[in-house]
């Protein structure tokens, strides 16, 4: 049976006396330190990221916001290519598949996408219910044609939820149409639907055209607070009076409408530093000033249903105080660890170099025969001066205990 204590003593003795093993250990340590230094140097180098982003259709406010973001992102070493899509559903499919890096999408949609992460939430967009003359309330929509946008867009999903809660069923109470915003602008007046649902910030260029060119009005939705209780993505909002026309007034007064949160999402594999740079740009003053809408940072973590992006966590960590209580505890622990390792290396270094000193001393004693006669054999001298492994381990333990006391 192997004696553990004897086995350890033999290995320590071999390590102390073998210069070949010592050189290998030193070589490995140097390689590791150089690799660690190279990693830190790489992290310090400025990086430039190329990203792709969609804000939906070319005529939407989201596309306009995406263009502004791409133009302002250069200061964060970002190049953002804006790609239009037909709607939020298509945008989420592309982001989930890794064909797009980022997308602006509306709330109230399915969040069951494995590869999508929440980056930020922006102030709510407004649901514009455009109606032809004669439609003055929700009940007047019965028997009318209602345009809910593209089948690949999120507007349709949100509008259907609202209509279902209002007791309106597709094919029974109304006829659904799915024209794009561009189709509506280019369509002949007689073919236009009775009701048009659009989700946009106010003012909207498309709403402007439909009101001023085709005589549409805006319908008030007097129940957003009740919907907000049922649907987490609904916000109580309003469109200011005279927003789209003064004569005739559209709307004639401030009207209550439904707000829908706008979210910025990203593929989970996008570099966190790139995502943090996008957020930094988004909440900068230049983007809000050019966009003409408030982009409050307080809404950053408003839930979208997706997991939080690691880039968002990185952005938030940059804004935390430099010296927190948790960081101080970590620094204390790190200091204790470094002192312990330093003491260990010092003891090991002295142990390794002791043999060379003993050899030099023995050589001096044998050559100085005229001045002093050596009465002790070299083997006895070495055995008397050579520290035992138990003593080394004991000293090492004492040094470690002392350092731990200092760090507490």
C-alpha positions as CSV (number, residue, x, y, z in Angstrom):
1,X,0.0,0.0,0.0
2,X,1.3,3.4,-1.0
3,X,2.1,5.8,1.9
4,X,0.5,9.2,0.8
5,X,2.9,11.2,2.9
6,X,6.0,9.4,1.6
7,X,4.6,9.7,-2.0
8,X,4.2,13.5,-1.6
9,X,7.6,13.8,-0.1
10,X,9.2,12.0,-3.1
11,X,7.4,14.1,-5.6
12,X,8.3,17.3,-3.9
13,X,11.9,16.2,-3.7
14,X,11.9,15.3,-7.4
15,X,10.4,18.7,-8.2
16,X,13.0,20.5,-6.1
17,X,16.0,18.7,-7.5
18,X,15.1,18.3,-11.2
19,X,16.2,21.3,-13.2
20,X,14.5,19.9,-16.3
21,X,11.0,19.9,-14.6
22,X,11.6,23.3,-13.2
23,X,12.4,24.7,-16.6
24,X,9.3,23.1,-18.1
25,X,7.1,24.7,-15.4
26,X,8.6,28.1,-15.9
27,X,8.1,27.8,-19.7
28,X,4.4,26.9,-19.3
29,X,3.9,29.8,-16.9
30,X,5.5,32.2,-19.3
31,X,3.3,30.9,-22.2
32,X,0.2,31.2,-20.0
33,X,1.0,34.8,-18.9
34,X,1.8,35.9,-22.5
35,X,-1.5,34.4,-23.7
36,X,-3.4,36.2,-20.9
37,X,-1.7,39.5,-21.8
38,X,-2.6,39.0,-25.5
39,X,-6.2,38.4,-24.6
40,X,-6.3,41.6,-22.5
41,X,-4.6,43.6,-25.3
42,X,-7.2,42.2,-27.8
43,X,-10.0,43.4,-25.6
44,X,-8.6,46.9,-25.4
45,X,-8.3,47.3,-29.2
46,X,-11.2,49.3,-30.8
47,X,-13.6,47.1,-32.7
48,X,-15.8,48.0,-35.7
49,X,-19.1,46.1,-36.1
50,X,-21.2,45.7,-39.2
51,X,-24.9,45.2,-38.4
52,X,-28.2,44.8,-40.3
53,X,-31.4,46.4,-39.0
54,X,-35.1,46.7,-40.1
55,X,-37.7,49.1,-39.1
56,X,-40.5,47.6,-41.3
57,X,-41.9,49.3,-44.4
58,X,-40.3,52.2,-46.2
59,X,-43.2,54.6,-45.2
60,X,-43.3,53.7,-41.5
61,X,-41.9,55.8,-38.6
62,X,-39.9,52.8,-37.5
63,X,-38.0,52.8,-40.8
64,X,-37.3,56.5,-40.3
65,X,-36.0,55.8,-36.8
66,X,-33.9,52.9,-38.1
67,X,-32.3,55.3,-40.7
68,X,-31.5,57.9,-38.1
69,X,-30.0,55.2,-35.9
70,X,-27.8,54.0,-38.7
71,X,-26.6,57.5,-39.5
72,X,-25.7,58.3,-35.9
73,X,-24.1,55.0,-35.0
74,X,-20.7,55.8,-36.5
75,X,-19.5,57.3,-33.3
76,X,-19.9,53.9,-31.6
77,X,-17.8,52.2,-34.3
78,X,-20.9,50.7,-35.9
79,X,-22.0,50.4,-39.5
80,X,-25.7,49.7,-39.7
81,X,-27.4,48.6,-42.9
82,X,-31.2,49.2,-42.9
83,X,-33.3,46.6,-44.7
84,X,-37.1,47.2,-45.2
85,X,-39.5,44.4,-44.4
86,X,-43.3,43.9,-44.8
87,X,-43.9,43.9,-41.0
88,X,-43.0,42.7,-37.5
89,X,-43.7,39.1,-38.2
90,X,-41.3,38.9,-41.1
91,X,-38.8,40.9,-39.1
92,X,-38.9,38.4,-36.2
93,X,-38.6,35.5,-38.5
94,X,-35.4,37.0,-40.1
95,X,-33.8,37.9,-36.8
96,X,-34.6,34.4,-35.4
97,X,-33.0,32.8,-38.4
98,X,-29.8,35.0,-38.1
99,X,-30.5,36.8,-41.4
100,X,-31.0,40.1,-39.6
101,X,-29.1,41.3,-36.5
102,X,-31.7,43.8,-35.2
103,X,-35.3,44.8,-35.7
104,X,-37.9,47.3,-34.4
105,X,-41.1,45.4,-33.7
106,X,-44.4,46.3,-32.1
107,X,-45.6,44.7,-28.8
108,X,-48.5,42.3,-28.5
109,X,-46.9,39.6,-30.7
110,X,-45.8,36.0,-30.1
111,X,-42.5,35.9,-28.2
112,X,-41.8,32.1,-28.8
113,X,-38.6,32.6,-30.7
114,X,-35.5,30.8,-29.4
115,X,-32.9,33.0,-30.9
116,X,-34.4,36.5,-30.2
117,X,-33.3,38.7,-27.3
118,X,-34.8,41.9,-25.9
119,X,-32.6,45.0,-26.4
120,X,-34.7,48.0,-25.5
121,X,-38.3,49.3,-25.3
122,X,-39.2,52.6,-26.8
123,X,-42.2,54.9,-26.1
124,X,-45.5,53.5,-27.3
125,X,-46.7,53.9,-30.9
126,X,-50.3,54.9,-31.4
127,X,-53.1,52.9,-33.1
128,X,-54.7,55.1,-35.7
129,X,-58.3,54.0,-36.6
130,X,-59.0,55.9,-39.8
131,X,-62.7,55.9,-40.8
132,X,-64.7,57.3,-43.7
133,X,-67.5,59.8,-42.9
134,X,-70.5,58.3,-41.2
135,X,-68.5,56.0,-38.9
136,X,-68.5,57.5,-35.4
137,X,-68.1,54.6,-33.0
138,X,-66.9,51.0,-32.8
139,X,-70.5,49.7,-33.4
140,X,-70.6,51.5,-36.7
141,X,-67.8,49.3,-38.1
142,X,-70.3,46.4,-38.5
143,X,-70.7,45.6,-42.1
144,X,-67.7,47.6,-43.3
145,X,-64.4,46.7,-44.9
146,X,-61.4,47.0,-42.5
147,X,-57.8,47.1,-43.7
148,X,-55.5,45.5,-41.1
149,X,-52.3,45.7,-43.1
150,X,-50.0,42.9,-44.5
151,X,-50.5,39.3,-43.4
152,X,-46.8,39.3,-42.4
153,X,-47.3,42.4,-40.3
154,X,-48.0,42.8,-36.6
155,X,-50.7,45.4,-37.0
156,X,-53.2,42.6,-38.1
157,X,-52.6,40.5,-35.0
158,X,-53.0,43.5,-32.7
159,X,-56.1,44.8,-34.5
160,X,-57.8,41.4,-34.4
161,X,-57.2,41.1,-30.7
162,X,-58.8,44.5,-30.1
163,X,-61.7,43.8,-32.4
164,X,-62.3,40.4,-30.8
165,X,-62.5,42.0,-27.4
166,X,-64.9,44.6,-28.9
167,X,-67.2,41.7,-30.0
168,X,-66.4,42.1,-33.7
169,X,-65.7,38.9,-35.7
170,X,-64.0,38.8,-39.1
171,X,-66.3,37.5,-41.8
172,X,-69.4,38.1,-39.6
173,X,-69.2,41.7,-38.5
174,X,-66.6,43.1,-41.0
175,X,-64.6,42.1,-44.1
176,X,-60.8,42.1,-43.6
177,X,-58.5,43.6,-46.2
178,X,-54.7,43.4,-46.2
179,X,-53.4,46.3,-48.3
180,X,-49.9,47.7,-47.6
181,X,-49.4,51.4,-46.8
182,X,-48.0,51.9,-50.2
183,X,-51.1,50.2,-51.8
184,X,-53.4,52.5,-49.9
185,X,-51.6,55.7,-51.1
186,X,-51.6,54.5,-54.7
187,X,-55.2,53.1,-54.7
188,X,-58.1,54.8,-56.5
189,X,-60.5,56.5,-54.0
190,X,-63.5,54.2,-54.8
191,X,-61.5,51.1,-53.9
192,X,-60.3,52.3,-50.5
193,X,-61.6,50.4,-47.4
194,X,-64.1,52.0,-45.0
195,X,-61.7,51.5,-42.0
196,X,-57.9,51.6,-42.0
197,X,-55.8,50.4,-39.0
198,X,-52.3,51.9,-38.8
199,X,-49.8,51.8,-35.9
200,X,-47.4,54.7,-35.9
201,X,-46.2,57.7,-33.9
202,X,-48.0,60.9,-34.5
203,X,-47.9,62.6,-36.9
204,X,-47.8,59.9,-39.5
205,X,-47.1,60.6,-43.1
206,X,-49.5,58.0,-44.3
207,X,-52.3,59.2,-42.0
208,X,-51.6,62.7,-43.3
209,X,-52.3,61.6,-46.9
210,X,-55.4,59.6,-46.0
211,X,-56.9,62.6,-44.1
212,X,-56.0,65.4,-46.4
213,X,-56.4,63.7,-49.8
214,X,-59.2,61.2,-49.1
215,X,-61.2,62.8,-46.2
216,X,-60.7,60.1,-43.5
217,X,-61.3,61.0,-39.9
218,X,-59.9,59.5,-36.7
219,X,-62.0,57.3,-34.4
220,X,-61.6,57.6,-30.7
221,X,-61.1,54.3,-28.7
222,X,-62.5,55.1,-25.2
223,X,-61.5,51.9,-23.5
224,X,-57.6,51.7,-23.4
225,X,-57.4,51.6,-19.6
226,X,-59.6,48.5,-19.5
227,X,-57.7,46.8,-22.3
228,X,-54.4,47.6,-20.5
229,X,-55.6,45.3,-17.7
230,X,-56.4,42.5,-20.1
231,X,-53.4,43.0,-22.5
232,X,-50.0,43.7,-21.0
233,X,-48.8,45.4,-24.2
234,X,-51.5,48.0,-24.3
235,X,-50.8,51.6,-23.1
236,X,-53.3,54.5,-22.6
237,X,-52.4,57.2,-25.1
238,X,-53.9,60.1,-27.0
239,X,-53.7,62.0,-30.2
240,X,-53.7,65.7,-29.8
241,X,-56.5,67.8,-31.4
242,X,-55.8,69.3,-34.8
243,X,-52.8,67.0,-35.3
244,X,-53.6,66.2,-38.9
245,X,-55.8,69.0,-40.1
246,X,-57.0,72.4,-38.8
247,X,-59.9,73.0,-41.3
248,X,-61.7,70.7,-40.9
249,X,-60.2,69.8,-37.5
250,X,-58.8,66.2,-37.4
251,X,-59.2,65.3,-34.7
252,X,-61.4,68.2,-33.4
253,X,-60.1,67.6,-29.9
254,X,-57.6,65.4,-28.0
255,X,-58.8,61.8,-28.4
256,X,-58.0,58.7,-26.4
257,X,-56.4,55.9,-28.4
258,X,-54.5,52.7,-27.7
259,X,-50.7,52.7,-27.4
260,X,-48.5,49.8,-28.4
261,X,-44.9,49.5,-27.1
262,X,-42.2,49.5,-29.7
263,X,-39.3,47.1,-29.0
264,X,-35.8,46.7,-30.3
265,X,-34.8,43.1,-30.6
266,X,-31.6,41.3,-31.6
267,X,-30.4,37.9,-32.6
268,X,-28.8,36.2,-29.5
269,X,-25.4,35.8,-31.3
270,X,-24.8,39.5,-32.0
271,X,-21.7,40.7,-30.1
272,X,-22.8,42.3,-26.8
273,X,-20.4,45.2,-27.4
274,X,-22.2,46.0,-30.6
275,X,-25.6,45.8,-28.9
276,X,-24.4,48.1,-26.1
277,X,-23.2,50.6,-28.8
278,X,-26.6,50.5,-30.5
279,X,-28.3,51.3,-27.2
280,X,-25.8,54.1,-26.4
281,X,-26.7,55.6,-29.8
282,X,-30.5,55.1,-29.4
283,X,-30.6,57.0,-26.1
284,X,-28.3,59.7,-27.2
285,X,-29.8,63.2,-27.6
286,X,-29.2,63.4,-31.4
287,X,-31.5,60.5,-32.3
288,X,-34.4,61.9,-30.2
289,X,-34.0,65.4,-31.6
290,X,-33.9,64.2,-35.2
291,X,-36.8,61.7,-34.7
292,X,-39.0,64.2,-33.0
293,X,-40.2,61.8,-30.3
294,X,-39.1,61.2,-26.8
295,X,-37.1,58.0,-26.3
296,X,-37.0,57.7,-22.5
297,X,-34.3,55.4,-21.1
298,X,-36.6,54.6,-18.2
299,X,-38.5,52.3,-20.5
300,X,-35.4,50.3,-21.5
301,X,-36.4,47.1,-19.6
302,X,-40.2,47.3,-20.2
303,X,-41.0,43.6,-21.0
304,X,-41.4,42.4,-24.5
305,X,-41.6,38.7,-23.7
306,X,-38.1,37.9,-24.8
307,X,-35.0,37.2,-22.6
308,X,-32.8,40.2,-21.9
309,X,-29.8,40.6,-24.3
310,X,-26.3,40.2,-22.9
311,X,-25.6,43.5,-24.7
312,X,-28.3,45.2,-22.7
313,X,-26.8,43.9,-19.5
314,X,-23.4,45.1,-20.6
315,X,-24.9,48.6,-21.2
316,X,-26.5,48.7,-17.8
317,X,-23.3,47.5,-16.1
318,X,-21.4,50.4,-17.7
319,X,-23.8,52.9,-16.0
320,X,-23.3,51.4,-12.5
321,X,-21.0,53.1,-9.9
322,X,-17.4,52.2,-10.3
323,X,-16.9,51.1,-6.7
324,X,-19.8,49.2,-5.3
325,X,-19.9,47.2,-2.1
326,X,-19.9,44.0,-4.1
327,X,-16.9,45.1,-6.0
328,X,-15.0,46.1,-2.8
329,X,-15.7,42.6,-1.5
330,X,-14.3,41.1,-4.7
331,X,-11.2,43.3,-4.5
332,X,-10.6,42.3,-0.9
333,X,-10.8,38.6,-1.9
334,X,-8.6,39.2,-4.9
335,X,-6.0,41.0,-2.8
336,X,-6.0,38.1,-0.3
337,X,-5.6,35.6,-3.2
338,X,-2.8,37.6,-4.7
339,X,-0.9,37.8,-1.4
340,X,-1.4,34.1,-0.8
341,X,-0.1,33.2,-4.2
342,X,2.8,35.7,-3.8
343,X,3.8,34.1,-0.5
344,X,3.5,30.7,-2.0
345,X,5.7,31.6,-5.0
346,X,8.3,33.2,-2.6
347,X,8.5,30.1,-0.4
348,X,8.8,27.8,-3.5
349,X,11.4,30.1,-5.0
350,X,13.5,30.0,-1.9
351,X,13.1,26.3,-1.7
352,X,14.2,25.8,-5.3
353,X,17.2,28.1,-5.0
354,X,18.5,26.7,-1.7
355,X,20.1,23.7,-3.4
356,X,22.3,25.9,-5.6
357,X,23.4,27.9,-2.6
358,X,24.3,24.7,-0.7
359,X,26.3,23.4,-3.6
360,X,28.3,26.6,-3.8
361,X,28.9,26.5,0.0
362,X,30.1,22.9,-0.2
363,X,32.5,23.8,-3.0
364,X,34.0,26.6,-1.0
365,X,34.5,24.4,2.0
366,X,36.4,21.7,0.1
367,X,38.7,24.1,-1.7
368,X,39.7,26.0,1.4
369,X,41.6,23.2,3.0
370,X,44.4,25.3,4.5
371,X,42.2,27.6,6.5
372,X,39.7,25.1,7.8
373,X,39.3,21.4,7.9
374,X,35.9,20.1,7.0
375,X,34.8,17.5,9.6
376,X,31.4,16.9,8.1
377,X,30.8,14.8,4.9
378,X,29.0,16.6,2.1
379,X,26.0,14.3,2.5
380,X,25.7,15.2,6.2
381,X,25.9,18.9,5.4
382,X,23.2,18.7,2.8
383,X,21.0,16.6,5.0
384,X,21.4,19.1,7.8
385,X,20.6,22.1,5.7
386,X,18.0,20.7,3.3
387,X,14.5,21.7,4.4
388,X,12.1,18.9,4.8
389,X,8.9,18.9,2.8
390,X,6.9,18.9,6.0
391,X,8.6,22.1,7.1
392,X,8.0,23.7,3.7
393,X,4.3,22.8,3.9
394,X,4.1,24.0,7.4
395,X,5.6,27.4,6.6
396,X,3.3,27.7,3.6
397,X,0.3,27.1,5.7
398,X,1.4,29.7,8.3
399,X,1.9,32.3,5.6
400,X,-1.5,31.6,4.0
401,X,-3.3,31.9,7.4
402,X,-1.5,35.2,8.1
403,X,-2.5,36.6,4.7
404,X,-6.1,35.6,5.2
405,X,-6.2,37.4,8.6
406,X,-4.8,40.6,6.9
407,X,-7.4,40.5,4.1
408,X,-10.4,40.2,6.5
